[in-house]
Amino acid sequence: MITTNVNTMTVATTGGTPLAGLGNPAPAAAGIHELIRERWSPRAFSGVPVSRERLNVLLEAARWAPSSMNEQPWRFLLANRRDDPEGHARIASTLVPFNAAWASRAPVLTIVAAKTAFTHNGAANHSAYHDVGQAVALFTLQATAFGLAIHQMGGFDRDRARLLLDIPDGYEPVVALALGYPGDAGELSLEMRARETAPRTRRPASEWVYGGRWSEPLPPTTESVQ
Ligand SMILES: Cc1cc2nc3c(=O)[nH]c(=O)nc-3n(C[C@H](O)[C@H](O)[C@H](O)COP(=O)(O)O)c2cc1C
């Protein structure tokens, strides 16, 4: 076991744990990392609690995201139902009804906010949302490594979150996260179950990859992708 300090938190990691998988891998082409293939956004969560130790490791992963000027504009408001049932209910109450119906069952709820101006000069940080997204992506991949699922949600009331969670001026609530171990889709409503078991799809890269100009396709290559 390796123990390191994260500000005032203690993080413990055990190395070499095999990936449990989250039960709905992406039908992606060969070559992508297993963590990326296994990550998905379920709505069924089990009631199994998430340890503080694991949450600390997730936060440590987010901490090491790159950011413009190393500003690290992300702020995580995190409520583990086991330790803070009121905080959990508070975040749940900001979710739109469609999300609250399933996400309230997740043992951990999080709102991630962005600091929208640079600390060193107060200028607008146009990379703030991008950087928050990167921190959330690393947080999510680290969760996947632990067999934990995260469902990101834009469907929450930002004004209510700002008010209830004491988010100060200069910070924008960006995304809500439901976090926990995958649960039984059979416990979801019929509508949610249908979404849960729908095939996972993506646009082909040809729809969003260009060459050096928008008007030019990426030239074909005879090299294989390594
Ligand atoms: C920023 C963001 C906001 C999202 N908002 C919602 C939401 O409010 N409700 C929901 O059910 N899913 C939400 N999702 C989940 C997406 O629908 C999901 O990521 C997408 O369909 C791809 O599925 P996958 O994550 O399982 O690969 C959101 C995802 C992101 C990244």
The ligand as a MOL file (V3000), in Angstrom:
LIG
                    3D

  0  0  0     0  0            999 V3000
M  V30 BEGIN CTAB
M  V30 COUNTS 31 33 0 0 0
M  V30 BEGIN ATOM
M  V30 1 C -21.8870 17.1160 -19.5210 0
M  V30 2 C -22.8260 15.9360 -19.5790 0
M  V30 3 C -24.1450 16.1070 -19.2240 0
M  V30 4 C -25.0110 15.0100 -19.2130 0
M  V30 5 N -26.3000 15.1810 -18.7540 0
M  V30 6 C -27.0780 14.0980 -18.5670 0
M  V30 7 C -28.3220 14.2250 -17.8870 0
M  V30 8 O -28.7110 15.3020 -17.4280 0
M  V30 9 N -29.0760 13.1000 -17.7350 0
M  V30 10 C -28.6750 11.8850 -18.1920 0
M  V30 11 O -29.4160 10.9170 -18.0010 0
M  V30 12 N -27.4780 11.7260 -18.8130 0
M  V30 13 C -26.6640 12.7960 -18.9960 0
M  V30 14 N -25.4200 12.6520 -19.5660 0
M  V30 15 C -24.9590 11.3250 -20.0040 0
M  V30 16 C -24.8870 11.2320 -21.5150 0
M  V30 17 O -26.1860 11.0990 -22.0280 0
M  V30 18 C -23.9850 10.0330 -21.8830 0
M  V30 19 O -22.6730 10.3150 -21.4700 0
M  V30 20 C -24.0040 9.7590 -23.3750 0
M  V30 21 O -25.2760 9.3250 -23.7750 0
M  V30 22 C -22.9820 8.7130 -23.7550 0
M  V30 23 O -23.1910 7.5380 -23.0230 0
M  V30 24 P -22.0100 6.8430 -22.1930 0
M  V30 25 O -21.5230 7.8810 -21.2010 0
M  V30 26 O -22.6540 5.6600 -21.5060 0
M  V30 27 O -20.9430 6.4400 -23.1440 0
M  V30 28 C -24.5510 13.7220 -19.6150 0
M  V30 29 C -23.2080 13.5780 -19.9850 0
M  V30 30 C -22.3500 14.6490 -19.9560 0
M  V30 31 C -20.8960 14.4380 -20.3070 0
M  V30 END ATOM
M  V30 BEGIN BOND
M  V30 1 1 1 2
M  V30 2 1 2 3
M  V30 3 2 2 30
M  V30 4 2 3 4
M  V30 5 1 4 5
M  V30 6 1 4 28
M  V30 7 2 5 6
M  V30 8 1 6 7
M  V30 9 1 6 13
M  V30 10 2 7 8
M  V30 11 1 7 9
M  V30 12 1 9 10
M  V30 13 2 10 11
M  V30 14 1 10 12
M  V30 15 2 12 13
M  V30 16 1 13 14
M  V30 17 1 14 15
M  V30 18 1 14 28
M  V30 19 1 15 16
M  V30 20 1 16 17
M  V30 21 1 16 18
M  V30 22 1 18 19
M  V30 23 1 18 20
M  V30 24 1 20 21
M  V30 25 1 20 22
M  V30 26 1 22 23
M  V30 27 1 23 24
M  V30 28 2 24 25
M  V30 29 1 24 26
M  V30 30 1 24 27
M  V30 31 2 28 29
M  V30 32 1 29 30
M  V30 33 1 30 31
M  V30 END BOND
M  V30 END CTAB
M  END
